[in-house]
Amino acid sequence: MFVKICGLSERVHVFDAIEAGADAIGLVLTASPRFVTPEMAKDLVAAAEERVLTVGVFRDEPVAEIERLAAASGVAAVQVHGHRSRAEIAKLTGIGRKLIRAVSFDDETLEENFGENMLLVDAPKPGSGESWDYAAMSELELADVRGRWLLAGGLTPDTVAGAIAAASPWGVDVSSGIETAPGQKSSELIRRFVHAARSASE
């Protein structure tokens, strides 16, 4: 089970995620309570020492700006939200970084393959932190990336095992579900989430 811990802004939580056994960390380089500057992101990438996949998270920025910020921060992958055309995705696959295309469950392109390395499927209300009908994912055919898709939206240390059982994802992604307040990560919740996700997939 691939586990991504998203929205980190402090070194201590990067270390927590790594020590717990996470596979990736997300650094939000777009407007958000979890926003980090390229300089902050670069420091967190350095702290990770390539022990996990470092992912820069973007929303509405144009491709050229994403490329600039990814280079400035040194992230190894970019995750893009919002409605992206095939042409945009094609350009992003050419910037020398892994690409995660994030879509909501009700996105009309959900079952299409745009050439991304991974697909992240979020709640119908992305970023809401609300749980949703995870079992509905088991009814879909996710084109050529069906084996490399991440489940997101409303996951917590207490709900992730049930969500994995219902949706059978390749991986999971969490942000607000490991916080005590918006943008405030909890070391204990990070450890509990990774353990619960790993245990559920054994």
Secondary structure, DSSP 8 states (H G I E B T S, - for coil): -EEEEE---SHHHHHHHHHHT-SEEEEE-SSSTTB--HHHHHHHHHHHTTSSEEEEEESS--HHHHHHHHHHHT-SEEEE-S---HHHHHHHTTSSSEEEEEEETT-TTTT---S-SEEEEE-SSTTS-----GGGGGG---GGGTTSEEE-SS--TTTHHHHHHHH--SEEEESGGGEEETTEE-HHHHHHHHHHHHHHT-
